[in-house]
Amino acid sequence: MSFPLELMLRRLSFAFTIACLLAVSAEAQPVTISGFVEDAQSRERLIAATVFDAGRSIGTVTNRYGFFSLTLPAPGESALVLRLIDYAPDTLRLVVRRDTSLVLHLRPDDVQADELTVEGERDRIEQTTRMSVSEIPVDQIERLPMLLGEPDVLKALQLLPGVQEGTEGTSGLYVRGGGADQNLILLDGVPVYNASHLFGFFSVFAPDAVQRVELTKGGFPARYGGRLSSVIDVAMREGNRERFAGAGSVGLISSHLTVEGPLAQGRASFLVTGRRTYVDLIARPFIPEDERFGYRFYDLNAKVNATLTPNDRVYLSVYAGDDRFAAASEDTDRGTKERTDGAFGWGNVTGALRLNHVFSPRLFANLTATLSRYGFDVDMREETRTATETEGYAMRYRSSIRDLGVRVDFDYVPSPLHYVRAGMSITQHHFSPGAFSGDLDNADPSTRALSQPDATGLDLTVYAEDDFHLLRVLTVNVGVHASAYRTYRQAFASVEPRLAARLLVTNDMALKASFVTMTQYLHLLTNVGIGLPTDLWVPATEGVPPQRAWQAALGLARTWGPFEVSVEGYVKQLRNLVQYGEGAGFFLPGSDWQNEVVTGGEGCAYGVETFVQRKAGRTTGWLGYTLAWADRRFDDVNRGERFPYRYDRRHDLSAVMMHTVSRRLDVSATWVYGTGIAATVARATYYLPNAAISPSAYGFDGTATYYGPTNGYRMPAYHRLDLGAQWYFRRGRRERVLNLSIYNAYNRKNVLYATTEAYDGCTDTGPCAYKMTGIAPFRLIPAFSFRFAF
């Protein structure tokens, strides 16, 4: 049954590299070693482990399910070298006479060496075709000093070159001049539409549940699509198949607990991780008696996997997270009682059911069914009571996006010269851009229930790519991502070529280049600044067409002793950008959202990124520097002239260091510097009492405010030093870790936002100049947390 499918993929590989295949001898009798690489202690399958034949100098890397396929040119002896960061390398010697299936194991490396020798068999940065890719090991994320002592996956990615954090303290990502909506965030292959808690200050990813995090900023392989700027691929852990275990932590604002273990010894396992904040409990003593306040968030990750046969494995992973805020106040004055209540919340639910199947030693397949839902709601009520009457106002707002999808992916490895991937997916989107209901005393009943119409969209994608060697020094990845999208009885289509190449200049230095095109059929309407998470996801329409972009990059990559060094230059052009018009927002009662946005925006981003990283040894970390420009242009904004993007940051520098002092003590430090973000500010207010047009056209008090150029003002430069230390205490297998951290150690007054007000002495007979006051709430903040394992 597998023969026609394997033949089809063989022909696809042939079409990509016919010249290379003609050079293969017809008399060769290759043999294939395939199988899986697992953690020797937990039996979890390992991603991106290198499997290398030392005698023949050929190798491969495990896919996201731990599968590998390595074809040798002829039977004989083989010395397989296994390597993965944070694991002790191992060598397996065997005699291969026929196709062989193996399950290989690596043991976690608990020994801290002064320096790890980097040899040719490791999958080094200059050996891979892909560029603009970064990965931070989870154990390093847990050691980094963070705001309020909370390890955070997305905040760790903000320390990489080409990535901006947006507002200080938040987990938002702005990659190479792109917007927050242009990042494809995947949790076990399922899109997450809002990855933040606590108004954006923390992400939804608990490190204890994460096995691997990979950020792709450019050179996107054909298997990714649907966004313009980046892909953040987060893979959950599978759970320990050998024994029951657990871990947890207690911090200043939240605690979490992880439990894992076998369901059937060696054949099935589970993992459950939960996290809950207690901000409401901490704040309760400080809230006045006539006011009420409540805020909490939670995360729940669960994953189950089971081996059905030696060639089949099934996974079920689920995530649920939710934020809820509520506040109320009462005021009584001279028999009049005023009460205000407000509540809002937002949350995600994702799920993935997948089946792995090994058709042959060279062909691996994965079938996945996915669910993703994001929604938010707002409830507000205001009531005034007297002895004779009651007046008030009530409002409720709901919005959501829901996806149901099926995806199939194939990995085909006909020889060490080729790695072919192909697949397709179909996703149905359901949009609820906004449902508004309100009650206003003495109002026309027809105004009490207004809503934006729901919409559905169907997204079909097909992709194919081949990573192949043309020469010993030249590797090329060629692919195409094709998609079709239908909504509102309108259809769009896109064919996106992808190309990446690596030329080995010397044994330890490579020249890399890539060119990609991307299409995005979803738009995010969001208000700039800190506030409610009122993000509206809406589909592309005839009036608001899909966003499109292309990106080209050129770079050098080199391994220099224990260091990996890369320098990349990039250019990115964006079209059909969308944003709210002036004065518009998420409350759009009775109005189509398409009438509230400005469309047809253009964007340009270019720059140079330098990255130096040390991954092994007692001292690890990295130094990243970005010199970049990013701008925007809309016909109806800034008089049609180009203006700096809000997150245009000319200089961005991050230095990260982690040092193992002893088995019982680690220390860490991060220092960041960035050019201030761009902002639009009010410059003056004019009083127009005798204007020909009614003063109310200008303002409630007959004034008009004059604003400077869009994003024409720069906030002060941003810089900050964070320090951290971890003390380890062991008793058998039980580990205890005390983490101390200091955020903004030298108490820098970094401006989070600015307020404007008129100078004292202004009159209403002429222009009045404004003054700005910067607000810097994140000063020196010490924090601690306590982690434990059992």
Secondary structure, 3 states (H helix, E strand, C coil): CCHHHHHHHHHHHHHHCHHHHHCCCCCCCCEEEEEEEEECCCCCECCCCEEEECCCCEEEECCCCCEEEEEECCCEEEEEEEECCCEECEEEEEEECCCEEEEEEEEECCCCCCCCCCCCCCCCCCCCCCCCEEECCHHHHHHCCCHHHCCCHHHHHCCCCCEECCCCCCCCCEECCCCHHHEEEEECCEECCCCEEHHHCEECCCHHHEEEEEEECCCCCCCCCCCCCEEEEEEECCCCCCCCEEEEEEECCEEEEEEEEEEECCCEEEEEEEEEECHHHHHHHHCCCCEEEEEEEEEEEEEEEEEEECCEEEEEEEEEEEEEEEEEEEEEECCEEEEEEEEEEEEEEEEEEEEEEEEECCEEEEEEEEEEEEEEEEEEEEEEECCCCEEEEEEEEEEEEEEEEEEEEEEEEEECCEEEEEEEEEEEEEEEEEEEEEEECCCCHHHCEEECCCEEEEEEEEEEEEEEEEECCEEEEEEEEEEEEEECCEEEEEEEEEEEEEEEEECCEEEEEEEEEEEECEEEECCCCCCCCCCEEEECCCCCCCEEEEEEEEEEEEEECCEEEEEEEEEEEEEEEEEECCCCCCCCCCCCHHHHEEEEEEEEEEEEEEEEEECCCCEEEEEEEEEEEEEEECCCCHHHCCEECCCCCCEEEEEEEEEEEECCEEEEEEEEEECCCEECCEEEEEECCCCCCCHHHCCCCCEEEEECCCCCEECCCEEEEEEEEEEEEEECCEEEEEEEEEECCCCCCCCCEEEEEECCCCCCCCCEEEEEEEECCCCCEEEEEEEEEC
